[in-house]
Amino acid sequence: MSAIKVAEGVEGTPEMLRVVEGRYFLPGERVRALAGARRGDGGTVKAARLGPSQEGDLVIAATWLVRGSGGEPQVAYAFEGCPGLHAANEFGDPRSNEHCFGLLIQRAGGTWLIPLDDRAENVVEASGPPVRIVERLVRSARYSLGLGPEARETHVFFAGLEPAPQHGEFHVLANADGTANLAYATWWTDASPDQVDIAQDAIASAGFASKPAPRN
């Protein structure tokens, strides 16, 4: 049974509900209003504005699929202690969400994201320090990577980043301890040998052994 509530008159196909469950927040999870979001207006999700007491983290009471102002399906949240429905795209994870072109690689006993924007010419070094990635995937990351909820699939994904590092466009959620969680992968492809060399140099420069462990 889907965790998504569907408003009357809205056609929620199984595929649409699967997408919503993969990309949006679900009941019991916490979100925060995005900076600059226009809260409380727009079509069916027009609602009372958030009061000063609700400007911090908000707990989702229900995730709805409703009819938007143009008649199209739209995702909305109902919050605990806050009336009305609110457009889901105006809220995000309370943690800082950072966008990065880079390389995911497993080296030095962990998984790293190396900022590496190769859209520029003659890239010879990373565009930022390596970020340690927590080897747990949030639901949106599993959805974007085409993985199921099983722990084995997550293990196989991270283990595969040692022999086959991936370059792509990623979103990560920053943690207080300096690590980050992979939140979403927009696209990715096998990294080139030159990209792997740059990533390994960045990890080594940060004080970690960057070469893969020898295999017996």
Secondary structure, 3 states (H helix, E strand, C coil): CCCEEECCCCCCCHHHHHHHHHHCCCCCCEEEECCCCCCCCCHHHCCCCCCHHHCCCEEEEEEEEEECCCCCEEEEEEECCEEEEEEHHHEECCCCEEEEEEEEEEECCEEEEEECCCCCCCCCCCCCCCEEECCCCCHHHHHHHCCCCCHHHHHHHHHCCCCCCEEEEEEEEECCCCCEEEEEEEEEEECCHHHHHHHHHHHHHCCCCCCCCCCC
